[in-house]
Amino acid sequence: MRLKRKSVFAASTGALVVTLAGLAGTGALGTTGDPTAAAQLATVKIYPDIRHVGDVEKAPPTTADCEAAFHVACYQPGQIQQAYGLPPLYRQRVTGKGTTIVIVDSFGSPTIKSDLRTFDQTFRLPAPPSLKVIQPAGRVPAFNPSSADMIGWAGETTLDVEYAHTIAPGASILLVETPVSETEGVTGFPQIVEAENYVVNHHLGDVITQSFGATEATFPKKKDVDVLRQAYVNAYRHKVTVLASAGDTGATDVESDGATFYEHPAADWPASDPLVTGLGGTQLNLDAAGNHRTPDTVWNDTYNAATQQFIYGDNGPNPLATGGGKSELFRRPSYQNDVSPQVAADRGIPDVSMSAACNGAVDVYQSIPGTMPGWYPTCGTSEASPEFAGIVALADQVAGHSLGLVNPELYQLAQRREPGIVPVTAGNNTVSFTQDNKLFTVRGFSARKGYSTVAGVGTVNARFFVPELAHAAR
């Protein structure tokens, strides 16, 4: 297949403004207050961590196709499954059967069921036992194909559903759509909290994946986060696992205007929340069968001119790397005590990493109104979070119950050097960018043996990791 060599779709969405308002909060593990009593909170940016590489294609491009046309790699579901050691589990009928993965996105996608059907038929994946869509925080408005906001969230939804399903093909999927992002000043994140609390309170799922984040520094006060994290406290108490992506701008992040980058390290919430598992991004180097040609490294495409051309339309540098670093809002949780030399007194993120690189994107099928139907190589830590949700679902099946917060077990397994934890020891998330006609470089964090604030404990070999995690969490 010959691919069209054109410039890239930019980020599937720009930064999405969300005004935070009107929810009562929690302390670290406090009780939830009266939602009607909360004061007006800060205005911050919430944005999906997703990028589209190249133009739409009529058939899913192979790795060779992408490398020849774009000078970047792209991968199909079978390669991702092989890369993470999943086929031996599937042969043992460990597919996520009996579990439910919850995917939370603003607006959702009006074509997600048919798009997943096309994706499954193309790659000979079984349909999930169930794909249900609910709107517990209010009815989602009719899809507007001229709204970049809605199109962007629909693209995020598609990636989330297709690659959670790729990892755990036997798990049911519950897509939780919320009725607002930031459109004309209305609020969006409180509805996400409301929807997640509904899922937890009604025992509708085992693991929640969130592929979005807000820069911590855009919260004027920690209490602004405290009043929003009640869903994570609730999930912790009900033993529901919560995941979030660490971001796609490397060591920096965007300011409250959604366009200006901080000139110093910054981290994303909710990935930084101690009750959430933060997912960083790696770059895979796979052959056509999905076997590793080289070990996984930290994802950083900031200085890759070919990738920059297909994401930004120029040679860069522009920030395009995994998030990671130290939280400004949360102190070091007890499960990170053994990695205190790396995190000091702060919460370090991410906790673990999965595939996210744009030079190593995954094929996604979408037919969203307002876009050309077809196959889009897609990347970002938005990929990593649903993939790890699939891994957790497999472990839930083996354990026979939901595992809840898995971070303590992650660090215990890494400390014991169990074979399911695969070290990521190369790469960093230093990024550069031009701003106000000046070139800035934000020095990030480097991978190392053991834990690092760029790759977490590393990545996983699911063949070993799934039973290890299931056993450790019992």
N, C-alpha and C positions, 0 to 999 in steps of 0.2 A: 504494500500500500504506500502511495506517495502522499506525504503530508504537505499541506500548504505552509510555506515559510513566510509568515507575516508576523507583525508585532502582536504582543500579548493582549488578552483581556487583562485589564488592571485588576486590582483586588476586587473580589466579587462584590464587596460593599466597601464604601468608605467607613470611617468611624461613625458610629451611630450615637447620637446624643440621647441620653436618658436622664430625665430629671427625677431624682430620688425623693419620694415624698411619702409621708403618712403611714409608716409602719412602726409599731412598737418593737423594741429590740430585746436583745439578750446580752448578757455578759459572756464570759468564756463558755460557761455552761449554765447560764442563768435561766430563769423562767421567762416566758413570753409575756409581755405587758399588753395593755389595751391598745389596739391599733388606732383607735380614734383619738388617742391622747398624744400621739407623736407630733412633734413639731416639723415644720418644713425642713427638708434636708438639702444636701448639696446637689449641684448639677455636675454630673460626671459623664464620661464617655464609655459606653459599652459597645464592643464591636466583635464580630465573629473573626476567628483566626484562620481565614481561608484565602487562598489565591487560586486563580485559574491560569494555566500555562498554555499559550498557543491558541489556535483557533479551533472551532468545533470541527469534529471529524465524523464522517458517516459510519466508520467502523472503529472499534477500539484500537488505538495505536499500540504496537509492540515496542519493546525496549529498543530494538534495532531501528524501528521507524523514527522514534523520538531522537535517538542519538544521531541518526543521519540527517534529519531535517532541522532539529533544534539545537543539537550539541548538548542536550541534557537527556537524562534517562527518564523513562516512565515505566510503570509496572502494572500488571494485571492481578486480579485477586489470587489466582493460583500461585503466583510468585510470592505474594505477601504471606500466604498460608505456609508455603514451604520455608520461607525465611524465618518464621517464628516457630518452626518445629511442630506445626499443628497436625499434619496427616497422621502421625502415630496415635494421637488422641482421638481423631475421628474414627480410626479403625477400631478403637475401643469403645465407640459410640459415645464419646464425650464430645458433645456438640452444643452444649448449653440447654439441652432439653429440660423442660420443667422450670426454666427461669425466665425472667422478663427484664429486658433492657429498656430503661426509660430515657428518651431523648427529648430535651427541652429546647425549643426554638421559638422566637417570635414569628408569628404569621404562619410558619410551616410552608408546605408546598402543595398546590392544588393537584399536582401530577405525581405525587410521591408513590402512590400504589402502582400506577402503570409504569413509572420509571423503574421501580424496583423489579417489577415483573420482567421488563426488557433486560435489565442487568443480570438477573438470575438466569434467564433463558440463554443469553449470550454466553455466559460463563459456566453453564450447566450446574448452577447452584440450586439446591432445593428452596422452595418458597418457605418463609418463616411460618411456624404454626399459626401465628396470628400477627397481623399488623393493624393495630387500632389507633385511631386518632381521637383525642379528647381535647376540650377547651374549657378547663375548669375555672379559669379566671375571667371568663366572658367570651362572647361570640367573636370570632375573628372576622374582620370586615372582608367584603368581597375582594378577591385578588385584583390588583391593578397592574396590568402589564407595563404601564409607563412609569411605575414607581421603582426606582433603583433600590430603595430600601427593601421593598417586598421581594424583588428579584434576588437581591443579595442573600436575604434570609432563606429564601427557597433553595438557593444553591448550597447554603450551609446545611440545610435539612437533608438534602439529597446525599451529600458526602457522609453525613452522620449516619443515616440509615443504611446506606449501601456498605459502608466499611465496618460498622458494628456487626452487620449480618454476615459479612465476609469472614470475620473471625469466629463468630458463634452462630453458625447457620441453623442450629436447632433451637435457638432462643426466640421467644416471642418478643415483639417490639411494640412499645407503647410510645407513640409520638404525642407529646404534650405541646400544643400550640397556645401561644398567648396573644392577646388581641392588640397589643401596642408595642412598638419599638419607640423611637423618638420621631414623632411626626407632628410638626406645628406645636411643639411645646408640651405635648402630653407625656405622661410618665410611662415607663416600661418595666423597670426592674422590680418594683413592688408586685406587679402581676406575675412575674416569674417566681418570686418567693411564694405568693399565694398558690400558684399552680403546683409547685413542688411540695408545699405543705399538704395540699389535697392528696397528692400521690402517696406521700408517706402515711398520712392519717388513715387512708383507705387501703393500705397494704397492696398497692397496685404494681410494685416493681421491686427488684433486688438491687439494681445498680443504676444510678443516674449519671448521665454524661452531659457536660456543659462545654460547648466549644466557643466560649466568649469570655471577655474579661474587661475590667476597667483599671486604669492606672491608679495604683494606690495613692500616689501623690496628689491626685485630683480630689481626694476626699479631704475637706478642710479639717475634720475632726474624726477621731477613731469611732466616736459614737455613731457617725453616719454609716459606718460599716456594721457596727453592733446591732443596729436596728434592722438590718437587712439579712443578717446571717441566721435568723431564727430557723430557717428551713434546714440548715446544716446541723444545728443543735437537735432539732426534731429527728432528722435522719440518723444521727449518732445514737439517739436513745432507742430508735426502732431498728437498729442494725441494718440500715440501708447504706450502701457504699455510694459516695459522691465523688465525682471526678471533675476536673476542669483543666483546660489547656493553658499553657504558660505564656502564650503570646508569640508573635512573629516578627518583632522588631529588635531582637537581640537584647543587649544590656540596657538599651534605652526604652522609652515608651512615649506615647503621645500626651501632650498637655490637654487641658480642658477644651481648647479650640478644635481638637481632633486632627490638627495638621502639623503643629509645631512639635518637634522632638525635644525632650529633655536633654540637656548637655551633661548629664550625670546618670549613673545607674538608677533604674527604676523598675519596679516589679508590678505584676498584675494580680488583682483579686478578682474572682475567688480562688484562683490556684494557690494563693499564699495563705489561705485559711488553714489553720491546723486541723480542722475537721474535714478537710477536702484533700484528696490525692492530686497533687499538681503534676501534669504531664508535660515533659519537655520533648524536644524533637531531635531525631537522629537522621543521618543520611545513610541509606543503604546502597551498597554496590553489589548488584545481583546479576547472575547470568540468566539466560532465557528460561531456565527451569526454576529459578528462585533461590539457587544456592549462592551463598556469600562468596564473592570473589576476594573481598578484603573485609576486615572487621568493620562494624558500624562506627561512625564518627559523629561528633556533634554537628548538627545542621547549622551551616552558615554559608549562605549564598550571596552575602553582601559584596564580595569581591570577585564573583564569578560573572564576567562580562556577558556571556551567552545567556545566563539565567536572568541577569538584570535587563537585558534587551526584551525578554519575553514577559517580564513582570512589569517593568517600568517604562520600556521603550527607549532606554538609553543605556550607556555602559556603566552607569553608577559612579561611585558607590551609593546605594540606598540601603537602609536597614532591612535586612531580610535574613533572619536567623532566629533560632529558638530563644524564647525568654528564659530567664533564670537569674538568680541573685539572692538577695536578702530582703526580707520584709521590713518595711518601715512601720507596720501596724501591729505585728504580732511578735511576741517573744518566742524563744526556742521552746518547742514542745518537748516533753520528756522523751519521746521516741527518737529524738535527734541528739540526745545527750552524748551518745557514742561518737557523733561526728561534730562535736563542739569545736574542734580546731578549725573546721571549715566554715561553720556558721556563726561562731562566737555566741552572743546572747540572743541572736535573732532567729526567726523562722527562716530556714533555707528552702529554696525552691529551685528546680522541681524535685519530686520524690523519685520519679522513674521516667524513662523516655521510650518513645516509639517512633516509627517512621513519620517524617514530616517534610523532608526536603523537597524543594522545587526541582532541583536536579536529582530526581528520584520520585516524581509525582505519581499519583495513582489515577487510573482511568475511571471516570465517573460518567454515568449516563443521565442526561436530563432533557426534558421537553417542556420546560417552564414557559408559560406565555410571556412574550416579550423577548425571548431568546430563540436562537436556532436550535432545533432538536438535534441531539447527537452526543458525541463523546468528548469530554473535556478532561485533559490531564489536570489534576488538582492537587494542591499541597497546603502545608501549614500545620500548626499544632492542632487545628480542628480535625485533622486526620488522626492524630495520636490519641486523643481522648476517647473517641468511639472505639478505636481498636483495642485500647486497654479495657474498655467496658466489656468487650467481647471476651477478653481473657478472664476477667473477674466472673463473668457469667459461667464460663467453663468450670472455674474453681467452685462456684456456688453449687453447680450440679454434682461435682465430686463430693463436696462436703455434705450435701443434702439440705442446705439452708443458706440464707444470705449471710455474708461475712461481715457486713458493717464496715467500719473504718479499718482499712487494711494497712495503714501506714506503719503501725508497730511491727506487724509481721514482715513487711518489706525490709525494714532496717535489721530485724533479727536474722532474716535469711541472708542478707548481705554480710552481716557480721560473721555468720558461720560459713560464709563462702560456699553456699549451696550452689549446685550446678545450674539451677534455674535462673540465677542472676548472672547476666553477662556483662562484664565490665565494658565501659566506654571510656577510653583513656586518651583519645586524641581529639583536638579541636577546641574552639572557644566561641564565645558569642560577642566578641568585640565588633562594633559596627562604626561606619563612617557615613557622613551625609553633609550636603551643602545647605546652609541655612543663613539667611541674611548675607549672602554672597561670601560666606566663609565656610571653609571645610572643617568640620568637627569630627573628632573621634571619641567615642565613649568606650573606654577600656572595660571589657567584660571579664568573664571568668573562664578558666581553662579546665578541661577534663583532666583527671588524674586517676591513679589507682585508688579504688575505694570510692567514697562519696565525693561528689563535686556539686557546686551550685550552678551547674550548667547541664549536667546529665543525670543528677540524682544518684541513686545507687547503681545506675546503668540501665540496660534494657533486659529483655527476658528471652529465654528459650522455653516456650510454653510446654513442650514435652515434659520437662522436669518441673518448671515453675508452677504449673497448675496443681499437680498433686502436693507439691511442697506448701503452697499457700493454703490449700484446703486443709491440710493436716495441721499447719501452724495455727490456724484460726479456730480450731475446734476447742 
